[in-house]
Amino acid sequence: MFKYVAIGSIALMTLTGCGEGNESMNSTNNGNDVSEEVTSESTSGSSGSSGIVAGSMEPSLTLESTDNGKAIFTYRIQNQTEKVQTITFPTSQKYDYKLYNEKGESLKTYSANKSFIKETEIAEVKQAEKLDYTITLDSLSSGSYTLEIWLTVEGEDNYKKKIDFTIE
C-alpha cells in the first residue's frame, strides 16, 4: 500500500510541477506581450502619431499654413511596422505632385520642366522613423485647390495622399 501512495505522490508532484512550469512560462510570455504593448502605446501617446501603432508605411499630408497666396505643406511617410523598411528611389527625385483647381484642372506638376539625375538611392526607414518633405506653393490666387502627392519609388506602393485647401 505504501508503495502505491509513494508512486501516486511522486506522480502528483511531477504533474503539479509541470503545471507550475507552464504557468510560469505563460506569465513570462504574457508579461513580454504587455510590456511591448505598453511601450508602443507610450511611444505613440507621447507625441501624437509617432511610434509603431499600425503595421504599414503610413503617408500623411498636412497643410501647415497659408498666407498671401502661399501654402506650405508637410508630406510625411512614417514607418509603423516592426521592421526596417527599404525605399528605392530610381532617380534623385523623391516625390512628385499635381496641383488642381476647383474644376479638377491640373495647374502644376512638380516634375514638369525639371530634370533629375538617374542615380538609384536607397533609404532605410527604421521603426517609427519618418521621412518629411516640405512643399511650398507660391503665387496662388484666391480659390479652392487640391494637392495630390506621392513618392517616386520603385514598387507598387507610392504612398499617394490628397488634400483639399482654400486660399483666401
LUMSE-674536 format. One record per residue (C-alpha): residue in one letter; x negated, y, z negated; residue number from 1; chain. Coordinates in steps of 0.25 Angstrom, whole numbers, plus 5000, padded with zeros to 4 digits. Layout:
N
resn, xx, yy, zz, resi, chain
A, X, Y, Z, NUM, A;
...
END
This chain:
168
resn, xx, yy, zz, resi, chain
M, 5000, 5000, 5000, 1, A;
F, 4989, 5010, 4996, 2, A;
K, 4983, 5007, 5010, 3, A;
Y, 4995, 5012, 5017, 4, A;
V, 4997, 5024, 5008, 5, A;
A, 4982, 5028, 5011, 6, A;
I, 4983, 5026, 5026, 7, A;
G, 4996, 5033, 5026, 8, A;
S, 4990, 5045, 5018, 9, A;
I, 4978, 5045, 5028, 10, A;
A, 4987, 5045, 5040, 11, A;
L, 4996, 5056, 5034, 12, A;
M, 4983, 5065, 5030, 13, A;
T, 4978, 5063, 5044, 14, A;
L, 4991, 5067, 5051, 15, A;
T, 4992, 5079, 5041, 16, A;
G, 4978, 5083, 5044, 17, A;
C, 4981, 5082, 5059, 18, A;
G, 4993, 5091, 5058, 19, A;
E, 4986, 5101, 5050, 20, A;
G, 4975, 5101, 5060, 21, A;
N, 4985, 5104, 5071, 22, A;
E, 4992, 5115, 5063, 23, A;
S, 4978, 5121, 5061, 24, A;
M, 4975, 5121, 5076, 25, A;
N, 4989, 5127, 5079, 26, A;
S, 4988, 5138, 5069, 27, A;
T, 4974, 5141, 5075, 28, A;
N, 4979, 5142, 5089, 29, A;
N, 4991, 5150, 5085, 30, A;
G, 4982, 5159, 5078, 31, A;
N, 4974, 5162, 5090, 32, A;
D, 4987, 5164, 5099, 33, A;
V, 4992, 5174, 5089, 34, A;
S, 4978, 5181, 5088, 35, A;
E, 4978, 5182, 5103, 36, A;
E, 4992, 5188, 5104, 37, A;
V, 4989, 5198, 5093, 38, A;
T, 4976, 5202, 5100, 39, A;
S, 4984, 5204, 5113, 40, A;
E, 4995, 5212, 5106, 41, A;
S, 4986, 5221, 5098, 42, A;
T, 4977, 5224, 5111, 43, A;
S, 4990, 5227, 5119, 44, A;
G, 4996, 5235, 5107, 45, A;
S, 4984, 5244, 5105, 46, A;
S, 4984, 5251, 5118, 47, A;
G, 4998, 5248, 5125, 48, A;
S, 4995, 5239, 5137, 49, A;
S, 4981, 5235, 5135, 50, A;
G, 4978, 5221, 5130, 51, A;
I, 4982, 5208, 5136, 52, A;
V, 4997, 5207, 5136, 53, A;
A, 5001, 5200, 5149, 54, A;
G, 4993, 5191, 5158, 55, A;
S, 4990, 5199, 5170, 56, A;
M, 4983, 5211, 5176, 57, A;
E, 4993, 5222, 5173, 58, A;
P, 4993, 5234, 5182, 59, A;
S, 4999, 5248, 5177, 60, A;
L, 5001, 5261, 5184, 61, A;
T, 5003, 5273, 5175, 62, A;
L, 5006, 5288, 5178, 63, A;
E, 4996, 5296, 5169, 64, A;
S, 5000, 5310, 5173, 65, A;
T, 5006, 5319, 5184, 66, A;
D, 5002, 5333, 5185, 67, A;
N, 5002, 5343, 5197, 68, A;
G, 5005, 5333, 5208, 69, A;
K, 4994, 5324, 5202, 70, A;
A, 4997, 5310, 5196, 71, A;
I, 4988, 5301, 5188, 72, A;
F, 4990, 5286, 5186, 73, A;
T, 4983, 5275, 5179, 74, A;
Y, 4983, 5261, 5186, 75, A;
R, 4978, 5250, 5177, 76, A;
I, 4976, 5235, 5178, 77, A;
Q, 4975, 5228, 5165, 78, A;
N, 4971, 5214, 5163, 79, A;
Q, 4981, 5208, 5154, 80, A;
T, 4976, 5194, 5156, 81, A;
E, 4968, 5185, 5147, 82, A;
K, 4956, 5184, 5157, 83, A;
V, 4947, 5194, 5164, 84, A;
Q, 4953, 5197, 5178, 85, A;
T, 4945, 5200, 5190, 86, A;
I, 4950, 5210, 5201, 87, A;
T, 4943, 5211, 5214, 88, A;
F, 4943, 5224, 5222, 89, A;
P, 4939, 5221, 5236, 90, A;
T, 4934, 5236, 5238, 91, A;
S, 4931, 5248, 5230, 92, A;
Q, 4946, 5252, 5230, 93, A;
K, 4952, 5247, 5216, 94, A;
Y, 4967, 5252, 5219, 95, A;
D, 4976, 5258, 5229, 96, A;
Y, 4989, 5265, 5228, 97, A;
K, 5000, 5271, 5236, 98, A;
L, 5008, 5283, 5232, 99, A;
Y, 5022, 5284, 5237, 100, A;
N, 5032, 5296, 5237, 101, A;
E, 5047, 5294, 5232, 102, A;
K, 5051, 5290, 5246, 103, A;
G, 5041, 5278, 5245, 104, A;
E, 5032, 5284, 5256, 105, A;
S, 5017, 5281, 5254, 106, A;
L, 5010, 5294, 5251, 107, A;
K, 4996, 5290, 5248, 108, A;
T, 4988, 5277, 5248, 109, A;
Y, 4975, 5278, 5239, 110, A;
S, 4967, 5269, 5249, 111, A;
A, 4971, 5277, 5261, 112, A;
N, 4959, 5284, 5267, 113, A;
K, 4949, 5278, 5258, 114, A;
S, 4938, 5268, 5260, 115, A;
F, 4933, 5258, 5249, 116, A;
I, 4921, 5250, 5248, 117, A;
K, 4922, 5236, 5252, 118, A;
E, 4916, 5230, 5239, 119, A;
T, 4923, 5220, 5230, 120, A;
E, 4924, 5224, 5216, 121, A;
I, 4928, 5214, 5205, 122, A;
A, 4934, 5220, 5192, 123, A;
E, 4935, 5211, 5180, 124, A;
V, 4946, 5215, 5171, 125, A;
K, 4945, 5209, 5157, 126, A;
Q, 4957, 5206, 5148, 127, A;
A, 4965, 5219, 5144, 128, A;
E, 4955, 5227, 5153, 129, A;
K, 4961, 5238, 5162, 130, A;
L, 4957, 5243, 5176, 131, A;
D, 4962, 5258, 5176, 132, A;
Y, 4963, 5267, 5189, 133, A;
T, 4967, 5282, 5188, 134, A;
I, 4975, 5286, 5200, 135, A;
T, 4977, 5301, 5203, 136, A;
L, 4987, 5306, 5213, 137, A;
D, 4986, 5321, 5217, 138, A;
S, 4994, 5331, 5226, 139, A;
L, 5007, 5324, 5223, 140, A;
S, 5019, 5333, 5225, 141, A;
S, 5032, 5332, 5217, 142, A;
G, 5040, 5319, 5218, 143, A;
S, 5040, 5304, 5215, 144, A;
Y, 5030, 5295, 5219, 145, A;
T, 5026, 5280, 5217, 146, A;
L, 5012, 5275, 5216, 147, A;
E, 5008, 5261, 5219, 148, A;
I, 4994, 5256, 5215, 149, A;
W, 4987, 5243, 5216, 150, A;
L, 4973, 5237, 5215, 151, A;
T, 4965, 5234, 5228, 152, A;
V, 4961, 5220, 5223, 153, A;
E, 4959, 5206, 5229, 154, A;
G, 4970, 5196, 5226, 155, A;
E, 4985, 5196, 5225, 156, A;
D, 4988, 5206, 5213, 157, A;
N, 4985, 5220, 5216, 158, A;
Y, 4991, 5226, 5203, 159, A;
K, 5001, 5235, 5210, 160, A;
K, 5008, 5246, 5202, 161, A;
K, 5018, 5257, 5205, 162, A;
I, 5022, 5269, 5198, 163, A;
D, 5033, 5280, 5201, 164, A;
F, 5030, 5294, 5197, 165, A;
T, 5034, 5308, 5199, 166, A;
I, 5026, 5321, 5202, 167, A;
E, 5034, 5334, 5197, 168, A;
END
